[in-house]
Amino acid sequence: HEWWLPRANQSVPTHVLKVRAVAAGDEMRPVRFHIVAMQKVINTFLYTEYLKTKELLRGRREMADGVRMMPADLHEVTCFHGCDPAHKDDILLYGLRPRSHPLLPKDIEPTDEGYHGAGSCGVYLARYIDYCLKYSNGMRPMASGQEVEVIVFKVVPGREYIASALLGPMQEAVPGYDSHVSPNFHEWWLPRANQSVPTHVLKVRAVAAG
C-alpha cells in the first residue's frame, strides 16, 4: 500500500487529482462479513494423508540440504477456499484436488488457467477469507444479506517460493520449492493435493456497513 523512500528526490509530483464522493446505490454499498455458522470437518483418511505429506516434505528437505529440518520449516497455516456449492461435499470427502484428478468430474470449468501454477496440476488457497468469497458466489461480489460457505483448510506449504511476478500455469513447482506464494501474499499454489486438509466450513453473511 505504500513505500518509504530514504532520498527526497526519489519522487517527483506529476498530477493533482480532484476526487468527489458520491452516494452509491444499495447494490454498491460497502459491506462487512459476519461468520454466522461453523461446521467442524472430521475426515480421518484425509488427515492421515496430510500427515504423510508433512513427512514427505521433511524427507525432501533433509535429502536436499543434508541437515535436519527445523520445526519452523514445516510450519502450518490456515487458509480458505471458496467454490461452487455443488462441489463442496466432494471437497470435504476427497480433499482439494487438481482439476485433472480422476475423482473429480470432467466438466468442471476452470476460473482461469492459474497465475502462479496450473490449476490442472495444483490447488489454490487464500490467505484471507474475503479474498475467496466471490468464488462461492458465482464470481460476483456479495451484496448485503447474501450468504455463502467457505471451507477452512490446514496447510503445510513447505519451502515457499515467493513470486515477484506472475508465473503463469506452471506444471510443477519451482525446483527446490514445495509451493508458490503470490506477490501480494494473498494466495498459495500447492502442487501436492495432500498439502492441505479441510477442518471447518464457515457460513459467511454480508451485512451493510455503517
DRENBA-171426 format. One record per residue (C-alpha): x, y, z. Coordinates in steps of 0.5 Angstrom, whole numbers. Layout:
! residues N
X=X	Y=Y	Z=Z .
...
END
This chain:
! residues 210
X=0	Y=0	Z=0 .
X=6	Y=5	Z=1 .
X=13	Y=6	Z=0 .
X=18	Y=9	Z=5 .
X=24	Y=13	Z=1 .
X=30	Y=15	Z=4 .
X=32	Y=20	Z=-1 .
X=28	Y=26	Z=-2 .
X=29	Y=26	Z=-10 .
X=26	Y=19	Z=-11 .
X=20	Y=22	Z=-12 .
X=17	Y=28	Z=-17 .
X=10	Y=31	Z=-17 .
X=6	Y=30	Z=-24 .
X=-1	Y=31	Z=-23 .
X=-6	Y=34	Z=-18 .
X=-13	Y=30	Z=-18 .
X=-20	Y=33	Z=-15 .
X=-24	Y=27	Z=-12 .
X=-31	Y=27	Z=-11 .
X=-35	Y=23	Z=-6 .
X=-42	Y=20	Z=-9 .
X=-47	Y=16	Z=-6 .
X=-47	Y=9	Z=-8 .
X=-54	Y=5	Z=-10 .
X=-56	Y=0	Z=-5 .
X=-52	Y=-6	Z=-9 .
X=-46	Y=-2	Z=-9 .
X=-46	Y=0	Z=-1 .
X=-40	Y=-3	Z=3 .
X=-41	Y=-9	Z=6 .
X=-38	Y=-13	Z=12 .
X=-37	Y=-20	Z=13 .
X=-40	Y=-24	Z=19 .
X=-39	Y=-31	Z=21 .
X=-46	Y=-34	Z=23 .
X=-45	Y=-41	Z=23 .
X=-39	Y=-46	Z=23 .
X=-38	Y=-54	Z=22 .
X=-32	Y=-58	Z=24 .
X=-30	Y=-63	Z=19 .
X=-27	Y=-69	Z=21 .
X=-24	Y=-74	Z=16 .
X=-19	Y=-79	Z=19 .
X=-17	Y=-81	Z=12 .
X=-15	Y=-74	Z=9 .
X=-12	Y=-72	Z=16 .
X=-7	Y=-78	Z=15 .
X=-5	Y=-77	Z=8 .
X=-4	Y=-70	Z=10 .
X=1	Y=-72	Z=16 .
X=4	Y=-77	Z=11 .
X=6	Y=-71	Z=6 .
X=9	Y=-67	Z=12 .
X=14	Y=-73	Z=13 .
X=15	Y=-73	Z=5 .
X=17	Y=-65	Z=5 .
X=21	Y=-66	Z=11 .
X=25	Y=-72	Z=8 .
X=26	Y=-68	Z=1 .
X=29	Y=-62	Z=5 .
X=33	Y=-67	Z=9 .
X=36	Y=-70	Z=3 .
X=37	Y=-63	Z=-1 .
X=40	Y=-60	Z=5 .
X=44	Y=-65	Z=9 .
X=41	Y=-62	Z=15 .
X=35	Y=-64	Z=20 .
X=29	Y=-60	Z=18 .
X=28	Y=-55	Z=23 .
X=21	Y=-55	Z=26 .
X=19	Y=-48	Z=23 .
X=21	Y=-50	Z=16 .
X=15	Y=-55	Z=17 .
X=10	Y=-49	Z=19 .
X=3	Y=-50	Z=18 .
X=-2	Y=-44	Z=16 .
X=-10	Y=-43	Z=16 .
X=-12	Y=-42	Z=9 .
X=-19	Y=-41	Z=6 .
X=-22	Y=-44	Z=-1 .
X=-29	Y=-41	Z=-4 .
X=-32	Y=-46	Z=-9 .
X=-39	Y=-47	Z=-13 .
X=-43	Y=-50	Z=-7 .
X=-44	Y=-56	Z=-12 .
X=-37	Y=-58	Z=-11 .
X=-37	Y=-57	Z=-3 .
X=-39	Y=-64	Z=-1 .
X=-34	Y=-67	Z=-6 .
X=-28	Y=-63	Z=-3 .
X=-30	Y=-65	Z=4 .
X=-30	Y=-72	Z=2 .
X=-24	Y=-73	Z=-3 .
X=-20	Y=-66	Z=-1 .
X=-18	Y=-61	Z=-5 .
X=-15	Y=-64	Z=-12 .
X=-12	Y=-61	Z=-18 .
X=-17	Y=-61	Z=-24 .
X=-14	Y=-67	Z=-27 .
X=-15	Y=-71	Z=-21 .
X=-19	Y=-78	Z=-23 .
X=-24	Y=-77	Z=-17 .
X=-26	Y=-70	Z=-20 .
X=-32	Y=-69	Z=-25 .
X=-29	Y=-68	Z=-32 .
X=-34	Y=-62	Z=-33 .
X=-31	Y=-57	Z=-28 .
X=-30	Y=-50	Z=-32 .
X=-24	Y=-47	Z=-29 .
X=-24	Y=-40	Z=-27 .
X=-17	Y=-39	Z=-30 .
X=-11	Y=-42	Z=-32 .
X=-7	Y=-40	Z=-26 .
X=-3	Y=-34	Z=-25 .
X=2	Y=-38	Z=-20 .
X=2	Y=-45	Z=-22 .
X=-3	Y=-49	Z=-27 .
X=-10	Y=-51	Z=-24 .
X=-10	Y=-58	Z=-27 .
X=-3	Y=-59	Z=-23 .
X=-4	Y=-56	Z=-16 .
X=-9	Y=-52	Z=-12 .
X=-10	Y=-45	Z=-10 .
X=-12	Y=-43	Z=-3 .
X=-13	Y=-36	Z=0 .
X=-9	Y=-33	Z=6 .
X=-15	Y=-28	Z=8 .
X=-23	Y=-30	Z=8 .
X=-25	Y=-24	Z=4 .
X=-21	Y=-26	Z=-2 .
X=-24	Y=-32	Z=-4 .
X=-32	Y=-30	Z=-2 .
X=-33	Y=-29	Z=-10 .
X=-31	Y=-36	Z=-12 .
X=-37	Y=-38	Z=-7 .
X=-42	Y=-33	Z=-10 .
X=-41	Y=-34	Z=-18 .
X=-35	Y=-30	Z=-18 .
X=-39	Y=-24	Z=-16 .
X=-38	Y=-19	Z=-10 .
X=-43	Y=-21	Z=-5 .
X=-49	Y=-16	Z=-3 .
X=-52	Y=-14	Z=3 .
X=-56	Y=-20	Z=6 .
X=-53	Y=-26	Z=2 .
X=-49	Y=-32	Z=5 .
X=-44	Y=-36	Z=2 .
X=-40	Y=-42	Z=5 .
X=-32	Y=-42	Z=5 .
X=-28	Y=-48	Z=7 .
X=-22	Y=-47	Z=12 .
X=-16	Y=-51	Z=11 .
X=-10	Y=-53	Z=15 .
X=-4	Y=-52	Z=10 .
X=3	Y=-54	Z=10 .
X=7	Y=-50	Z=5 .
X=14	Y=-53	Z=6 .
X=19	Y=-49	Z=3 .
X=15	Y=-43	Z=-1 .
X=17	Y=-39	Z=-7 .
X=15	Y=-32	Z=-6 .
X=14	Y=-30	Z=-13 .
X=16	Y=-23	Z=-16 .
X=11	Y=-23	Z=-22 .
X=6	Y=-28	Z=-25 .
X=9	Y=-35	Z=-26 .
X=3	Y=-37	Z=-31 .
X=0	Y=-44	Z=-31 .
X=7	Y=-48	Z=-29 .
X=6	Y=-55	Z=-29 .
X=11	Y=-56	Z=-23 .
X=14	Y=-52	Z=-17 .
X=20	Y=-48	Z=-18 .
X=26	Y=-53	Z=-17 .
X=28	Y=-54	Z=-10 .
X=21	Y=-51	Z=-7 .
X=14	Y=-54	Z=-5 .
X=9	Y=-48	Z=-6 .
X=9	Y=-42	Z=-9 .
X=6	Y=-35	Z=-6 .
X=3	Y=-30	Z=-10 .
X=7	Y=-23	Z=-10 .
X=2	Y=-20	Z=-5 .
X=2	Y=-26	Z=-1 .
X=-6	Y=-27	Z=-2 .
X=-6	Y=-34	Z=-4 .
X=-2	Y=-40	Z=-4 .
X=-1	Y=-45	Z=-10 .
X=0	Y=-52	Z=-8 .
X=3	Y=-58	Z=-13 .
X=1	Y=-63	Z=-8 .
X=-6	Y=-65	Z=-6 .
X=-5	Y=-67	Z=1 .
X=-1	Y=-61	Z=3 .
X=-8	Y=-59	Z=5 .
X=-14	Y=-62	Z=9 .
X=-21	Y=-59	Z=11 .
X=-22	Y=-57	Z=18 .
X=-28	Y=-53	Z=18 .
X=-34	Y=-50	Z=14 .
X=-36	Y=-43	Z=15 .
X=-42	Y=-39	Z=13 .
X=-41	Y=-32	Z=12 .
X=-46	Y=-27	Z=11 .
X=-45	Y=-20	Z=8 .
X=-48	Y=-14	Z=12 .
X=-49	Y=-7	Z=10 .
X=-43	Y=-3	Z=13 .
X=-45	Y=4	Z=17 .
END
